[in-house]
């Protein structure tokens, strides 16, 4: 391998990502979604959006990193400059965003229809779920900003930046939807969860929405979110008549929960299973739904089960002595 020859291309894998967008029809669909009457750009805006996504897959972190693709002009053809990318993104308003989401959903439906054998089944704790169950994982994360960016604020982790929330499809590993939130956005804000999950479900092709499992950590344990998910089982919303929606969320260990745990007989505990399906060492699980106070159970959706796990705390690491540089 040489770095001083002619015709050498950095990030050669970017060409495959770009071609994938073209072959699946995503580039053309995005072009139609952001087209404006009477405006003919020098760089097709759908192509610009695809190039930004391609840049990110290659490790890009800022708009200026579009130059990693511009250096491959002999392979990729003309690539927009950083100022043109800025303008293209600035042109995307609320209406265009909705059209982009529709375009993505339409292309995804076509792609899923081409998967040999259908959508892969999700695996949980070493067990393969039924092939017709689509698993959606919702979670928020901290994105640190190193300067005074727009809407960047102090986060609950005492850092500075953003607190976006997103939804992934576990079956395919796809990132379906996201909400870009300031750093001080709440972890369990019901409205944010409802918004991003509704848009994520809309990204799932209609024929795959019959059985959905939504997974979240403790931030998903809000009455508003669980009531909404429960309602999707019976409500005829977005063509959801007869849809089965299950959920698995974290649950706060309150004093009532602690009291219920103390009532569990020793023989009721069962060995816990790890994520790979093996028995988790020094860990047990048990259901305590029937041991909870009636008032607490009735406050949550009917049919909800509360399962707790106990395990030995991990060994503490010895304190490391401070050293002077």
Order of alpha helices (4+ residues) and beta strands (2+ residues): alpha-alpha-alpha-alpha-alpha-alpha-alpha-beta-beta-beta-beta-beta-beta-beta-beta-alpha-beta-alpha-beta-alpha-beta-beta-alpha-beta
